[in-house]
């Protein structure tokens, strides 16, 4: 009986290996294992912020649903492009209409942006599922860069 209880406890402990916004270090460990150097910092409201460059493109991971910079429940992959008004709003609208993942917009200065939100919740996402999420983000970025002729 003790062995069963210990096995159940150990299985529950495996959840700690999930990737979760509540534990920014879990993302840092994932990115390091993927060979994607990242820097953990804090944004202008005190929430965690990860900045990184992967496959030649700089992007950030913002944390949301935080309580005083902790216990966050979501992340947002973000990449910005200095297009200086050369990307028409119609191009952005086509992107948003034709792509399920990755929301795009233009800043007031006419620079293109793309974002991808991920809710991790309290229990997080398995490492395998987060690897798929990360691959999806990299694909979104690559497709968006082609779409805006970056």
C-alpha positions, 0 to 999 in steps of 0.5 A: 500500500505504501508503494502505491501511495509513493508511486502516486506521489512521485507521479504527481511530482512529475507535474513539476517538470511541466512548463508553466508561466508561474515558473519562468525558470521552467521556460528558461530551462526549456530554451537552454535545452533547445539551444535557444539562449535566453535572458530572464528580465523584468518588464516595465510593470514588474512581471517576468520577461524573457528576451531571446534570439533564435534562428536570427530573429529577436523575440520576447516572451511576456508573462500575463495573469501575474500577481505582483510579478509572480504566479503568472498563468499565461505567456505571450510570444512577441516579435516586432519588425521596424517596417516604418510604414512600408507594410500596408494594413491590408497585408496585416488584415490578410495575415489575420484572416488567413492564419489561425495562430499568431495575431498581427498588427501595426503600431502607430508608427507603422511597424509590424508586430506578431504575437502568440498567446499561450495559457499555461494555467496552474499545472502548466504544459507538458514539455512535449506539448510545449515543444510543439507550442514553441515550434508553432511560434517559430513557424508563425514568425517565419511565415509572418516574416515572409508575409511582410517581405522581411 
